[in-house]
């Protein structure tokens, strides 16, 4: 027994062939990522609608990224007469989403309703992406404890987090 045997498996690929296979695999992954539409609920307060609109514009302008907005903008409010009806309407708004974005800088002044949105997302097992306030690294403990990921105020960070955590 000894050496001298030869390998009879498939022939080794050239570097060019390997690079071409790698390139086509990466392109296929990018096509798959680009073709998926993510349902996103952005938690916000109407008094801070400029921040909400900025996030909306950032996601709209992100290259090779498609999303559907399930948020509740000021121009299209939920029609509920009681807190219970509003909670049910929020539940129905969040239910079809792939992820929930929490603008962490709004949490303290609007704790009651943002916490309800967080509670609904947690109950449904929705990933929570916390976005730090612009110019700050501090976010409320309540948001830190439930966030699947905390990102900065950058389009690429938000889109990457959505792609990694969205269901």
Secondary structure by P-SEA (a helix, b strand, c coil): ccccccccccccccaaaaaaaaaaaaaaaaaaaaabbbbbbbbbbccaaaaaaaaaaaaaacccbbbbbcccccccccccccaaaaaaaaaaaaccccbbbbcccccccaaaaaaaaaaaaaaaccbbbbbcccccccccaaaaacccccccccaaaaaaaaaaccc
